[in-house]
Amino acid sequence: MPPAKKRARTYDPAKIRTAVLTQFGHVRQAVATLSEEQLASPTRLGDWTVRELAAHITMAVDAISRSLERDEPEKPALTLLEWPSTTAPRADDIDDGTRDLAAAHPDLDALYADTEDRFARKLAETPGDRLIGSRTGAMPLADYLVTRTVELVVHTDDLNAAVPGLDIPYDRQALAACTRLLADALAAKAPGGSTEVRIPPYAVVQCVEGLRHTRGTPPNVVETDPLTWIRLATGRVAWPEAIEDAKVSASGERADLGGLLPLMG
């Protein structure tokens, strides 16, 4: 008898909405403190400056506001677990849009205020099953908001890496949702039960083809913290580097995930 199909993870829509608004608020407060010198500093994202990265973060939530101003798509075309793999092909368009936005809005505080106000109003009046259109395909608002936790948490980490001492906090719900979505995306990319990936306190998934483990300690185990996992899944840190720096523990012949990462470009 084939193994029972795993039920897709669900997210509390109210908590996700609050998490997105809270994390965006954390970023807005931090960006308001940056000097012109800091805004001109480089980031780990190619030749983007901190100013361009900060402008890009507003695009992550404004994409929802803009979509809600257009006609609703007829049917969904993208699942939550398919979303991570759709990001890399859009890199050039995202880069051009980010540079244009940063150039057009030198007052970042005003940009953040306008974006947050419009986003909050749109969320308050829109049900979670309303379809959101995007370049990669339509999905329900409730699902699309989960993808926004990924965008916000990942780029919060990028800002913290670019500006020493900035230390933008991570909303717990946002960090949890981001971690879980990327862990589930790994399990979907490499289905199986031979390797257990542990990311305490938020996620445990089984993946990679091979002998399925049923009881006791699994023969292949990977364990890391949420931010290291997110950096691995998004290509900010390479697997060999994380192993060398003892940011990841991996035991067993099927515990090398280097060939499966990153999940997002």
N, C-alpha and C positions, 0 to 999 in steps of 0.2 A: 504494500500500500504506500503511495507517495506521501511525503510529509505534508501536514496541513499547511495551507498557505497562510502566511503571517498577515494579520490585520494591520492596515496602515495606521500609523500613529496619528492621533488627533490632538489638536491644540485648542485651548480655551480662547474663544474669540475675544472676549472682554479683556482677558489678561494680555493677549497679544497687542490689542489696540493700545492699552495703557503702556505696555513695554516700548512700543515704537515711539509714542509721544514722549515718554520719559527719556529714552536714550537720545532722541533728537534734541530735547531740552538740555541734556548734559553737554552735548557737543556745542550747542548754541552759546551756552554760558562760557565755555572754554574759548571758543573762537573770538568772543568779544574781548578777551583779555590779551590777545596777541598783538605784538608790536608790528610795525611795518617791516622791521628787520626779520622778525620771526616768520611773517607771512611770505617773505621772499626766500626763505630757506628751502633747501631741496628735500625731497621725500624719497622713499624707496620705490616709488611708482614711476619708473622711467625718469623723464625730465620734468614731471609735474612739480610745481612749488607747493608750499603749504597753502597758499591762497587758492590755487587751482583745486587742490584736494578738498579744501573747505567748501568751495563752490560746488564741487561735484556731489558732496553729501546732501545738499539741498535737492539735487536732482533725484535722489533715491526716493524721497517722499513726494516730491512734486509730480513724479510720474503718475501717481495715483490721482492727484487732483486734476491733472490734465485729462486723464482717461475718463474721469467721471463727468467731464464737460462735453464728451463726445457721445455718440450713439452707442448703446450697449451692443457688444458682439452677439451674434446669434447663438453660438454654442462654445463651450470650452474647448481648447485645443492643446492645452499643456497641463501636465500634472505637477504637483509640488516637487516630486522627486526627479522629474525631468528637468526642472529649471536650472540647477547648477551647471549642467553641461551645455546650456544655451548661451552662457555669458561670454565665452571667449570669442566667438565669431563677431560679436558686436563691438569689439575693442576699439576699432578705428573710429566708428561713429561716436562712441562714448568720449573718446579723446577729443575729437573736434568740438563736440557739444560742450564739453567741460571748459575748454579754452575760450570759446565764445561767451559762455555764461560768466566766467571770471572777469573777462575784459569788459563786459557790459554792466557789471555790478561791482564797482569798486567799494561800495559801502556794504560790506558783508553782513553787518548787524541788521541793516534794513532788509537785505535779501532773506536772512533767516527769519526775521519777524514776519514778513509777508508770507513766506512759505509755511511757517508754522500756523499762522492764523487761518490761511485758506485750507490747509490740510485738516486742522481740527474741525472746522465747520463742515467740510465735506464728509468726514468720518461720522459726525454726529447725525447726519441726515441720510446715511446710506446703509442698507442691510448687508450682511456678510455674504449673501448669495448673489449679489450683483456682480456680473462679469466685468472684469477689467481687461481691456485690450492692451497689448504691448507688441513690440517688434517680434517677439519670440512666440507669441500665442496668447490667447485669452485664458484666464482662470478666475475663479471666484475671488472676490475681495478678501475674504477671510484667509484664503491660501496665499494670496499675493502679499498680504501683510506679514506673513511668516518670512517670506523672502526679504522683506525690508529689515527684519532683525539681523539677517546676515549682512546686508549692505552696511547697516549702521554699526554693528559690532566690529566688522572687519576694518572699516575705515576709521573708527575710533582708535583701534589699535595702530593703524597707520599714522594717525596724528600723534599719538603718544610716542611712537618710535621717532617721529621727525622732530619733535620739540621736547627736549629733555626737561623733566620736571612738570610737564603739563598735567599728567595723571588724570585724565578724564575718567570718571567712574563708569562701570558697566552695570546697567540695570540687570538684576538677577534673572528676570524672566526673559529678557532679550538675549542674554548670554546663553541661557538654557535652550531656548528655541533654536538659536544659531547652531549650537553644538549638536543638537539632536537632528536637525535637518541634514547637516553635512555628514553625520554618522550614518543616517539612514540612506543617504545618497551613495555612500561607499558600499553598503550592503546590497543596494539595488544594482550597482555597477559590477560587483563581484559576488553574486549570490552563492550561498553555501553555508556550511555549518562547521567547518574545520578550524576556524580562527575566531577567537573572541576578542573584540576591541572594547576596552574599558576606558571611559572618560568620566571619572567621578567628579562631581556627584550627579552628573546629568544624563549620561547615556551608556548603555551596553548594547552592542550589536554583534551578531555572528555573521561571518562572511567567508568567502573563498571556498571553492569546491574541494571536496575531500571527505574523509571519514567524519561523519557527524558525531559530535560529542554529546553525551546524554547525562552524565553524572560525574561528580567530583571535579577536580581541577582540570580544565581543558589542556590538551597537549600544546596548543599554540595560543599564546596570549600576548596582546599588545595593550599597554597602558600608558596614558599620558594625561596631562591636565587640559582643561578646555581651551585656553589660549594657544597652547602649542598645537593642539589638534586643528584648530581653526587656521593657524599659520601653515600647517602642512597641507590642509585641504585646499587652500587658496594659493599655494605656491610661494608664500612669504618665506618659508623655511623648507629646505630640502631634507628628505628622509635621512641620508647619511649624516648630515650636520646635526640633526636632532638626536640621532643615536650617539654620535661622538660626544655631544654635550650633555649626555645623560638626561635629556628632556623626555625621552621615550624609553620604556623598557619593552623588549621584544624577545620572547622565548619560544622556541619550536621552529621546525623547518619551514612551516608555512606562515611565519610571523613577519616576513619581510613585505611591507606594503609599498615599498618604493616604486614598484612598477605600476601601481594603481593611482598614485598621487602625482600632481594635484587633481582635484575634482573640478575646480574652477580655474579658468585662465586669468 
